[in-house]
Amino acid sequence: MSEQDFSNVTNTPSTERSSSQDNHVLAKLIVEIQQTPEEYLPNLLQIVRLFRENVTRKPVDSDAYAKAIDEINNPNSISKSLQQIALNELLRQWEEEGDEQEQTETAAILSQALEEYPVSI
């Protein structure tokens, strides 16, 4: 876009103010793109696409958010049992996969802590 084209886009009557502002921003964006070295254009395109995807995402439903937080803070008994099983399985795998002293000691400490103070994750 030439300087003349750029000034034509930005110098419009006040009745077309919002359209003019949009065109002004678009013109500035085009100028920036034109000044970007050609080898960086694929990266710039990817950045613009990622930006657009992020700003146009649908906002999270507040009820869904509240429900998720409630499930984290107040898990049901099945969820607690599954978490406990998963933690126990992880500890069992740690003990089986290596017999280094530090790993064994860590597994024993974690096992004892989980028995005394069940953890909800």
N, C-alpha and C positions, 0 to 999 in steps of 0.2 A: 504494500500500500504506500503510495507516494505521500509526501508532506501535504500536497494539495488535497488528495483524497481524505487524509486524516483530518484536515481542518474543515472540510466540507461536512464530514460526519459529526464533528463536535460543535459546529456553529449552526445550530438550528433554533428556530423560534421557541420562546418559553412555553407555548401551548403544547409543544411536543417534548416537554422536559423529561419525563420518565423514559420515553423512547430514546431521547437524545442521550440520557445518562447511560442507558443500556448500550447504545451504539458507541459511546465514548469508551466504555470499559472494553467492549469487543474490539474496537480499533486499537486500544493499547495492548490488548492481548495479542492481536495479530502482529503488531510491531515487534513485540517481544519474541514471538515465535520466529519471525523473519530474521531476527538478530541472533538466533540460536544456531550454532554450527550444525551443519547437516547430519554429521555422525551422531549427534545427541538427540535428534528428533524422535527416534523410536522410544528412547527413555522418557522424553517429555510426553509423548503420547500415552505411555503407560501411567505416568504420574497423573495426567489429566483424567484418564479413565478411572483410576483408583479413587481420585478425589470425588468425581461425580458419583461413583457407586456409594461412597461413604456418606455424602451429604444428602443423597436421595433415598437412603434406607428408611424403611418404615419404622417409626418409633415403637419401642416396646410397650405393650399394653400394661398399664399400671397394675391391673388385677393379676396378670401373669407374673409380674415382678414380685408383688406382695405374696403370691402363692409360693413362688420359689424360695423366697426368704423364710416364709413360715415352715416350709419343708426342711430347710437347713436347720432352723432353730428348734423345730419340734418334729424330728423324724418319727415315723411310725415304727412299731416293733419289728416288722419284717425288714424294713430298711436298716434298722440298727443291727439286726441279726446278720444281714448280708454284709454289712461293713465289718462286723466283728470277724466273720468267716474270712473275708478278704484280707484283713490284717493278720489273722493267724496263718493263713496260707503264705503270705509274704514273708513272715518270720520263719516259717518252716523252710521255704526256699532258700532264705539267707543261710540258715544253718546247714542245709544240704550242699549248697554250691561251693562253700569254702570252709576250710577248717582253720583259718587263721585265728589266732587268739583274740585279736581285737574284734573281729566279726562275731565270734562266738559270745564274747562278753556282752557286746552290744545287743545281740539277739536275746540273751538271758535277761538283761535289764529291761528291755522293752516288753518282753513276755510278762515279767513280774509286774511291771507298771500297768499293763493292760488288764491283768487279773485283779489287781487291787483297785484300779481306777479305770473302768471301761470308758473308752473314748468314742465320741460321736463325731464323725467327720462329714 
